[in-house]
Amino acid sequence: MARVFLTGNLKLLTGGAAQFDIDAHDVRAVLRALVKLHPVLAPHLEEGIAVAIDGEIFQDAWFAEVGADSEVHIMPRIAGG
């Protein structure tokens, strides 16, 4: 199972839980599993996030592959100007 970490304000929405072991093959499946565990995350995950999989950062990469031993970090998207 992939080890998934929530960062920033996202972990405040889960009662402080910031680490999850999730069986998923891509980012979209990871997000679905997180919403199933904590439905309050849904609108926040839909409004834009950045995802790091094994140290590589992705934005809007719903189908980026997640391996069984991957480390996935989900964070609010950082706006730039």
C-alpha positions, 0 to 999 in steps of 0.5 A: 500500500502507498503511504499517503501524507496530507500537508498544510490545512488539509490535515486539519480537516481530518481531525489531525490525521495526516498519514494514511496507508492506501491501496491505489494505482493512481492519484485519482484512486488515492483521492477517492479513498481519502474522500471515502475516509473523510468526506469533508476533504472532497471540495478541497481536493477538487479545487486544486492540489499538488501531489508529490509521488516519490519526490516528483511533483505533479499538478492535475495529474489524476492518472499519475501512477502510484506504486504499492510502495510509493510515498505520496504527499498531497498539498494545497496548490501554491498560487504564484504570480 
